[in-house]
Amino acid sequence: LLKASSGGGGRGMRRVDAPEDLHALYAAAQAEAVACFGDGELYVEKLILRPRHIEFQILADSQGNVVHLGERDCSIQRKNQKLIEESPSKALDPELREAMGRAAVAAAKAAGYQSAGTVEFVLSAEGEFYFIEMNTRIQVEHPVTEFVTGLDLIREQIRIAAGLPLSVRQEDVRQDGCAMECRINAEDPRAGFRPGPGTTEFLHLPGGPGVRVDTALYNGCVLPPYYDSLAAKVIVHAPTRLEVIRKMRRALEELIIEGYPTTADLCHLILHQPDFVKGKYDTGFLEQHMDELLRWDCEGEA
């Protein structure tokens, strides 16, 4: 797997299946990396076929204290970019969760890292995990961790920047229930997730206990074509995963964004797909089920 050393989000990434393909794919990955990040440096890593994408949220202060706040499963992706995230992951048992958490903390300590950050892994079908990268920032999906731990990650990040110690120890970290986030991107899933910038003609956001929406949208808001297509994030929390799925379905049914296509309907369809409901999915889920989901959508419209 070729990857851009200065980027993320699936940009500057190419899978190489045969030696004769390397030259052309390297050139393509490098060109995309230069266009997106201004840096054409690439690196090569072992390709894990259809893994789970598991990341661990960490906090590290200037006194040498590092804790992890559990995992987020980010395996539902399109174009190597995350679409749905949840915690805890159905793919991890307590022993594997502890081992991956220890590895995340060790990586942050070895780097002398300070602040909030995310250590990302791929998990093979055989239960082996591999480090892929560390995001040295707050991520889009951080509200998932805030819901299940009850911690305000932005507050912790500011405390760390002010030189204060962490307000929590590893033994204090507890996970309460389950949480899930759906990214609502201004994209057309029927056209290969082509970006669809435009003017927000009508907006209605869901609400209720355990429902959170992060967005800057308002009626009349213009989404320009120059930036990321993310328009809103819908995050829900409930005692069990099945309740989370049901609550997210209801929240997406309440969500109305008119003026441009979004991924909201696709997320709603995914939440009804039997393999997803059972927690049996990996990063190849959409590639495997996209035609099925779009067929469901057509049948529903009919």
KOLSE-678678 format. One line per 5 residues: number of its first residue (from 1); for each residue y, x, z of C-alpha. Coordinates in steps of 0.1 Angstrom, whole numbers, plus 5000, padded with zeros to 4 digits. Layout:
# KOLSE-678678
NUM) Y,X,Z  ...
# end
This chain:
# KOLSE-678678
1) 5000,5000,5000  5034,5014,4990  5063,5005,5013  5100,5013,5014  5107,5035,5044
6) 5142,5021,5049  5134,4984,5045  5114,4954,5055  5109,4918,5048  5085,4925,5020
11) 5110,4943,4998  5100,4976,4981  5063,4968,4987  5035,4970,4962  4997,4969,4965
16) 4979,4995,4944  4943,4986,4935  4935,5013,4910  4947,5050,4905  4960,5042,4870
21) 4984,5016,4884  5000,5039,4909  5028,5054,4887  5041,5020,4874  5039,5003,4908
26) 5056,5033,4925  5085,5031,4901  5088,4993,4906  5087,4996,4944  5112,5025,4944
31) 5136,5006,4921  5135,4975,4944  5140,4997,4975  5171,5013,4960  5185,4979,4950
36) 5178,4964,4984  5183,4993,5008  5201,5021,4989  5171,5044,4996  5142,5050,4973
41) 5120,5068,4998  5085,5053,5000  5054,5059,5021  5018,5051,5017  4996,5033,5042
46) 4960,5019,5043  4957,4985,5027  4942,4959,5051  4930,4930,5030  4941,4895,5043
51) 4950,4906,5078  4967,4887,5106  5003,4898,5111  5007,4902,5149  5039,4915,5165
56) 5047,4922,5202  5082,4917,5216  5092,4946,5239  5122,4954,5262  5131,4989,5271
61) 5159,5001,5294  5177,5034,5300  5157,5040,5332  5124,5044,5313  5111,5009,5320
66) 5093,4992,5291  5076,4958,5291  5061,4936,5264  5065,4899,5264  5033,4890,5245
71) 5027,4884,5208  5039,4863,5179  5015,4855,5151  5035,4857,5118  5007,4854,5093
76) 5020,4824,5074  5040,4842,5048  5053,4840,5012  5061,4871,4992  5053,4891,5023
81) 5080,4873,5042  5074,4852,5073  5076,4814,5071  5059,4801,5103  5055,4820,5136
86) 5037,4810,5168  5027,4823,5202  5002,4828,5216  4980,4838,5186  4946,4821,5181
91) 4933,4854,5168  4936,4873,5201  4914,4872,5232  4927,4886,5265  4912,4920,5260
96) 4926,4925,5226  4960,4911,5237  4961,4937,5265  4951,4965,5242  4978,4957,5216
101) 5004,4952,5243  4996,4986,5258  4999,5002,5223  5033,4985,5218  5047,4998,5251
106) 5033,5033,5244  5050,5034,5210  5083,5024,5224  5081,5049,5252  5070,5077,5228
111) 5101,5070,5207  5124,5069,5237  5135,5035,5226  5161,5014,5245  5170,4977,5238
116) 5150,4947,5226  5126,4954,5198  5094,4944,5181  5063,4965,5174  5044,4950,5145
121) 5007,4953,5137  4982,4941,5112  4949,4929,5126  4918,4931,5104  4890,4905,5103
126) 4869,4929,5123  4894,4930,5152  4909,4964,5145  4947,4966,5147  4970,4990,5129
131) 5007,4998,5135  5029,4990,5106  5065,4992,5118  5090,4987,5146  5120,4964,5142
136) 5148,4979,5163  5167,4946,5167  5164,4910,5177  5143,4892,5151  5146,4858,5135
141) 5116,4845,5155  5127,4856,5190  5132,4820,5202  5094,4816,5201  5091,4843,5228
146) 5120,4828,5247  5103,4795,5249  5069,4807,5262  5083,4833,5286  5115,4815,5298
151) 5134,4848,5293  5168,4850,5275  5162,4880,5252  5199,4883,5242  5209,4884,5279
156) 5183,4912,5284  5196,4931,5254  5231,4930,5267  5220,4941,5302  5202,4971,5286
161) 5233,4980,5266  5253,4979,5298  5230,5004,5314  5213,4979,5338  5176,4979,5345
166) 5153,4953,5332  5153,4921,5352  5116,4917,5348  5085,4938,5354  5053,4937,5334
171) 5034,4919,5362  5062,4892,5363  5058,4883,5326  5040,4849,5322  5033,4828,5292
176) 5039,4790,5296  5024,4769,5269  5028,4774,5232  5057,4777,5208  5062,4776,5171
181) 5090,4783,5146  5094,4771,5110  5119,4789,5089  5139,4765,5067  5150,4785,5037
186) 5171,4774,5008  5143,4780,4983  5122,4759,4959  5085,4763,4967  5076,4747,4934
191) 5095,4774,4914  5079,4804,4931  5103,4802,4961  5133,4807,4939  5165,4808,4960
196) 5185,4776,4958  5220,4781,4971  5244,4752,4972  5266,4729,4992  5251,4710,5022
201) 5258,4673,5012  5242,4657,5042  5227,4672,5074  5207,4657,5103  5191,4679,5129
206) 5161,4670,5151  5163,4670,5189  5145,4661,5220  5127,4679,5248  5112,4712,5237
211) 5130,4712,5203  5155,4738,5194  5174,4743,5161  5192,4775,5154  5216,4771,5124
216) 5252,4774,5113  5249,4745,5088  5273,4716,5088  5281,4688,5063  5300,4705,5035
221) 5287,4740,5044  5283,4762,5013  5252,4785,5012  5262,4814,4989  5237,4833,4967
226) 5247,4867,4981  5226,4868,5013  5193,4858,5028  5182,4823,5020  5175,4813,5056
231) 5194,4781,5064  5180,4770,5098  5152,4776,5122  5133,4748,5140  5115,4759,5171
236) 5093,4737,5194  5075,4742,5227  5047,4722,5243  5018,4728,5267  4991,4732,5240
241) 4990,4743,5204  4980,4709,5191  5009,4693,5209  5032,4720,5194  5019,4711,5159
246) 5025,4674,5165  5060,4680,5179  5069,4703,5149  5057,4676,5125  5079,4651,5141
251) 5109,4675,5142  5105,4683,5105  5103,4646,5097  5136,4641,5115  5153,4671,5097
256) 5174,4661,5067  5191,4687,5045  5205,4675,5012  5222,4695,4985  5195,4721,4977
261) 5158,4726,4980  5143,4739,5012  5109,4750,5026  5109,4721,5052  5085,4699,5033
266) 5061,4728,5026  5061,4737,5063  5053,4700,5071  5024,4701,5046  5011,4734,5062
271) 5010,4717,5096  4985,4692,5082  4962,4717,5065  4929,4717,5084  4924,4755,5084
276) 4959,4760,5099  4954,4733,5125  4922,4751,5135  4941,4784,5137  4919,4799,5109
281) 4944,4816,5087  4957,4850,5076  4985,4865,5054  4967,4852,5023  4969,4816,5035
286) 4996,4804,5011  4981,4823,4982  4949,4805,4988  4962,4770,4996  4995,4767,4977
291) 4981,4746,4948  4964,4723,4973  4996,4718,4993  5017,4711,4962  4991,4686,4950
296) 4993,4669,4984  5031,4668,4979  5029,4652,4945  5004,4626,4958  5027,4618,4987
301) 5057,4614,4964  5036,4591,4941
# end
